[in-house]
Amino acid sequence: MKRHCLSVLALLVMIVLAFGSVDTSNIDTGGSPTGGGTSGSSPAAPAAKRVVVTKSDYDRIADGMSYRQVAAIIGSQGEEMSRNKIEGVPGVMESVETVMYVWQNEDGTNMNAMFQNDRLMQKSQFGLK
């Protein structure tokens, strides 16, 4: 029972750390460029940003899928953010390995996925379109 509580506690800590590490510094806020130029020229159109994961991809992903299935839907491997393994006790509890991945677009929008023993147990997204 004590090991199960430790497993749950470790999982909660990983979730808190993962959401606290989301980089929002390069998210487009839709504001106008600053600067006082009066030359009459319009700013250059921004270059198209590479999209790794979309909201449509996110919506197709379901609990219980393997990492390989999720990566196939997205079309790329995620970046491993954290990994934790709790050794099991024979006859009491199996080993539990928890891995969290992130897929991040150039504009800062992203998807996180947490797998336990290679089965999706939680997903989250920030700003996907």
Rosetta blueprint (number, residue, H / E / L):
1 M L
2 K H
3 R H
4 H H
5 C H
6 L H
7 S H
8 V H
9 L H
10 A H
11 L H
12 L H
13 V H
14 M H
15 I H
16 V H
17 L H
18 A H
19 F H
20 G H
21 S L
22 V L
23 D L
24 T L
25 S L
26 N L
27 I L
28 D L
29 T L
30 G L
31 G L
32 S L
33 P L
34 T L
35 G L
36 G L
37 G L
38 T L
39 S L
40 G L
41 S L
42 S L
43 P L
44 A L
45 A L
46 P L
47 A L
48 A L
49 K L
50 R L
51 V L
52 V L
53 V L
54 T L
55 K H
56 S H
57 D H
58 Y H
59 D H
60 R H
61 I L
62 A L
63 D L
64 G L
65 M L
66 S L
67 Y H
68 R H
69 Q H
70 V H
71 A H
72 A H
73 I H
74 I H
75 G L
76 S L
77 Q L
78 G L
79 E E
80 E E
81 M E
82 S E
83 R E
84 N E
85 K E
86 I E
87 E L
88 G L
89 V E
90 P L
91 G L
92 V L
93 M E
94 E L
95 S L
96 V E
97 E E
98 T E
99 V E
100 M E
101 Y E
102 V E
103 W E
104 Q E
105 N L
106 E L
107 D L
108 G L
109 T L
110 N E
111 M E
112 N E
113 A E
114 M E
115 F E
116 Q E
117 N L
118 D L
119 R E
120 L E
121 M E
122 Q E
123 K E
124 S E
125 Q E
126 F E
127 G L
128 L L
129 K L
